[in-house]
Amino acid sequence: MNTGILIIAHAPLASALRAGVLHVFPGVESGILALDVPPSEAPELTRAHALELLAQLATPSTLVLTDVFGATPCNIAQKVVDGVQSKLVAGVNLPMLLRTVNYSHEALDVLVARALAGGTQSIMQVAVTAPQNQQRKINDQQQHDHSQ
């Protein structure tokens, strides 16, 4: 893993996303870390934890992913990301994260583009055909309703 990944999100989302990644990609534990931001923690303390985790990654570059732009986790991430060796993307979801882990060997700028594509391309309306909306086939048995 050339690029480390740090997830900073409202508790317990960061840890849950990391667990989802480790389910699909066991063995990348050291390259992806999570920081759950509790509602009552002082931003200065959360910032200090984020800096510790960035140092713990010890990778040439780091992609920081947060859940909601403008919320506390994102605001803290903006203060620890330098824009050169570390970049920030808000709106993290599991498909985005899986794509970033899969391509973490690529350059940071390329990885940012992959994260954005992975996050947005995974959002779609899925057609659902409920049994009550299906037409009966001609060969189906006739329906027998019995009143008691």
C-alpha positions as a Markdown table, in Angstrom:
| # | Residue | x | y | z |
|---|---|---|---|---|
| 1 | Met | 0.0 | 0.0 | 0.0 |
| 2 | Asn | 1.7 | 3.2 | -1.2 |
| 3 | Thr | -1.1 | 5.4 | 0.1 |
| 4 | Gly | -2.5 | 5.1 | 3.6 |
| 5 | Ile | -6.2 | 5.6 | 4.2 |
| 6 | Leu | -7.6 | 7.4 | 7.3 |
| 7 | Ile | -11.4 | 7.5 | 7.8 |
| 8 | Ile | -12.6 | 10.3 | 10.2 |
| 9 | Ala | -16.3 | 10.1 | 10.7 |
| 10 | His | -19.1 | 10.4 | 13.3 |
| 11 | Ala | -18.9 | 7.5 | 15.8 |
| 12 | Pro | -19.3 | 4.6 | 15.1 |
| 13 | Leu | -19.2 | 5.0 | 11.3 |
| 14 | Ala | -15.5 | 5.2 | 10.8 |
| 15 | Ser | -14.9 | 1.9 | 12.5 |
| 16 | Ala | -17.8 | 0.2 | 10.8 |
| 17 | Leu | -16.5 | 1.3 | 7.4 |
| 18 | Arg | -13.1 | 0.0 | 8.2 |
| 19 | Ala | -14.6 | -3.4 | 9.4 |
| 20 | Gly | -16.4 | -3.6 | 6.1 |
| 21 | Val | -13.2 | -3.1 | 4.1 |
| 22 | Leu | -11.3 | -5.7 | 6.3 |
| 23 | His | -14.1 | -8.2 | 5.5 |
| 24 | Val | -13.4 | -7.8 | 1.8 |
| 25 | Phe | -9.6 | -7.2 | 2.0 |
| 26 | Pro | -8.2 | -9.0 | 5.0 |
| 27 | Gly | -4.6 | -8.1 | 5.5 |
| 28 | Val | -4.7 | -4.4 | 4.9 |
| 29 | Glu | -5.2 | -3.6 | 8.6 |
| 30 | Ser | -2.1 | -1.5 | 8.9 |
| 31 | Gly | -2.9 | 0.6 | 5.8 |
| 32 | Ile | -6.3 | 1.8 | 6.8 |
| 33 | Leu | -7.2 | 3.4 | 10.1 |
| 34 | Ala | -10.4 | 4.8 | 11.5 |
| 35 | Leu | -11.1 | 7.7 | 13.9 |
| 36 | Asp | -14.6 | 7.7 | 15.3 |
| 37 | Val | -15.5 | 11.2 | 16.5 |
| 38 | Pro | -17.8 | 11.1 | 19.5 |
| 39 | Pro | -20.3 | 14.0 | 20.0 |
| 40 | Ser | -18.8 | 15.2 | 23.3 |
| 41 | Glu | -15.1 | 15.2 | 22.4 |
| 42 | Ala | -13.3 | 18.5 | 22.1 |
| 43 | Pro | -12.2 | 19.2 | 18.6 |
| 44 | Glu | -8.6 | 19.8 | 19.7 |
| 45 | Leu | -8.5 | 16.3 | 21.2 |
| 46 | Thr | -9.9 | 14.8 | 18.0 |
| 47 | Arg | -7.3 | 16.7 | 16.0 |
| 48 | Ala | -4.5 | 15.3 | 18.1 |
| 49 | His | -5.9 | 11.8 | 17.6 |
| 50 | Ala | -6.0 | 12.4 | 13.9 |
| 51 | Leu | -2.4 | 13.5 | 13.8 |
| 52 | Glu | -1.3 | 10.5 | 15.8 |
| 53 | Leu | -3.1 | 8.2 | 13.3 |
| 54 | Leu | -1.6 | 9.9 | 10.3 |
| 55 | Ala | 1.9 | 9.4 | 11.9 |
| 56 | Gln | 1.0 | 5.7 | 12.6 |
| 57 | Leu | 0.2 | 5.1 | 8.9 |
| 58 | Ala | 3.8 | 5.9 | 8.0 |
| 59 | Thr | 3.0 | 5.9 | 4.2 |
| 60 | Pro | 4.4 | 8.4 | 1.7 |
| 61 | Ser | 0.9 | 9.7 | 1.1 |
| 62 | Thr | -2.5 | 9.5 | 2.8 |
| 63 | Leu | -6.1 | 9.8 | 1.6 |
| 64 | Val | -8.4 | 11.1 | 4.4 |
| 65 | Leu | -12.1 | 10.3 | 4.0 |
| 66 | Thr | -14.8 | 11.9 | 6.0 |
| 67 | Asp | -18.6 | 11.4 | 6.1 |
| 68 | Val | -20.2 | 14.8 | 5.9 |
| 69 | Phe | -18.8 | 18.0 | 4.4 |
| 70 | Gly | -18.9 | 20.8 | 6.9 |
| 71 | Ala | -19.4 | 18.6 | 10.0 |
| 72 | Thr | -17.0 | 18.3 | 12.8 |
| 73 | Pro | -15.0 | 15.3 | 11.4 |
| 74 | Cys | -14.5 | 17.1 | 8.1 |
| 75 | Asn | -13.6 | 20.3 | 9.7 |
| 76 | Ile | -10.9 | 18.5 | 11.8 |
| 77 | Ala | -9.7 | 16.6 | 8.8 |
| 78 | Gln | -9.2 | 19.9 | 6.9 |
| 79 | Lys | -6.8 | 21.0 | 9.7 |
| 80 | Val | -4.6 | 17.9 | 9.4 |
| 81 | Val | -4.5 | 17.5 | 5.7 |
| 82 | Asp | -1.8 | 19.4 | 3.9 |
| 83 | Gly | -3.1 | 19.0 | 0.3 |
| 84 | Val | 0.3 | 17.6 | -0.9 |
| 85 | Gln | 1.1 | 14.4 | 0.9 |
| 86 | Ser | -2.5 | 14.1 | 2.1 |
| 87 | Lys | -5.8 | 14.8 | 0.4 |
| 88 | Leu | -9.3 | 14.9 | 1.8 |
| 89 | Val | -12.5 | 13.6 | 0.3 |
| 90 | Ala | -15.9 | 14.0 | 2.0 |
| 91 | Gly | -19.0 | 11.8 | 1.5 |
| 92 | Val | -17.3 | 8.5 | 2.2 |
| 93 | Asn | -19.3 | 5.3 | 1.5 |
| 94 | Leu | -18.3 | 1.7 | 1.4 |
| 95 | Pro | -18.0 | 1.4 | -2.4 |
| 96 | Met | -15.7 | 4.4 | -2.4 |
| 97 | Leu | -13.6 | 2.9 | 0.3 |
| 98 | Leu | -13.3 | -0.5 | -1.4 |
| 99 | Arg | -12.2 | 1.2 | -4.6 |
| 100 | Thr | -9.5 | 3.2 | -2.8 |
| 101 | Val | -8.2 | 0.2 | -1.0 |
| 102 | Asn | -8.1 | -1.7 | -4.3 |
| 103 | Tyr | -6.1 | 1.0 | -6.0 |
| 104 | Ser | -4.1 | 2.2 | -3.0 |
| 105 | His | -0.8 | 1.5 | -4.9 |
| 106 | Glu | -1.6 | 4.4 | -7.3 |
| 107 | Ala | -0.5 | 8.0 | -7.0 |
| 108 | Leu | -2.5 | 10.1 | -4.5 |
| 109 | Asp | -4.1 | 12.4 | -7.2 |
| 110 | Val | -5.2 | 9.3 | -9.2 |
| 111 | Leu | -6.6 | 7.7 | -6.0 |
| 112 | Val | -8.6 | 10.8 | -5.2 |
| 113 | Ala | -10.2 | 10.5 | -8.7 |
| 114 | Arg | -10.9 | 6.8 | -8.1 |
| 115 | Ala | -12.5 | 7.5 | -4.8 |
| 116 | Leu | -14.8 | 10.1 | -6.3 |
| 117 | Ala | -15.7 | 7.8 | -9.1 |
| 118 | Gly | -16.3 | 4.8 | -6.8 |
| 119 | Gly | -18.5 | 6.8 | -4.5 |
| 120 | Thr | -20.7 | 8.4 | -7.2 |
| 121 | Gln | -20.9 | 5.4 | -9.6 |
| 122 | Ser | -22.2 | 3.2 | -6.8 |
| 123 | Ile | -25.2 | 5.4 | -6.2 |
| 124 | Met | -28.2 | 4.3 | -8.3 |
| 125 | Gln | -31.8 | 3.5 | -8.0 |
| 126 | Val | -32.4 | -0.2 | -8.1 |
| 127 | Ala | -35.6 | -1.5 | -9.8 |
| 128 | Val | -37.5 | -3.7 | -7.4 |
| 129 | Thr | -40.3 | -5.9 | -8.6 |
| 130 | Ala | -42.5 | -6.8 | -5.7 |
| 131 | Pro | -44.5 | -10.0 | -6.0 |
| 132 | Gln | -47.8 | -8.1 | -5.8 |
| 133 | Asn | -46.9 | -6.1 | -8.9 |
| 134 | Gln | -45.9 | -9.1 | -11.0 |
| 135 | Gln | -48.3 | -10.3 | -13.7 |
| 136 | Arg | -49.3 | -14.0 | -13.5 |
| 137 | Lys | -48.1 | -16.2 | -16.2 |
| 138 | Ile | -50.6 | -18.0 | -18.3 |
| 139 | Asn | -49.3 | -21.4 | -17.0 |
| 140 | Asp | -49.6 | -20.4 | -13.4 |
| 141 | Gln | -52.2 | -22.1 | -11.2 |
| 142 | Gln | -55.4 | -20.2 | -10.8 |
| 143 | Gln | -55.7 | -18.4 | -7.6 |
| 144 | His | -58.2 | -19.9 | -5.2 |
| 145 | Asp | -59.5 | -17.5 | -2.5 |
| 146 | His | -61.5 | -19.2 | 0.2 |
| 147 | Ser | -63.6 | -17.3 | 2.8 |
| 148 | Gln | -64.3 | -18.8 | 6.1 |
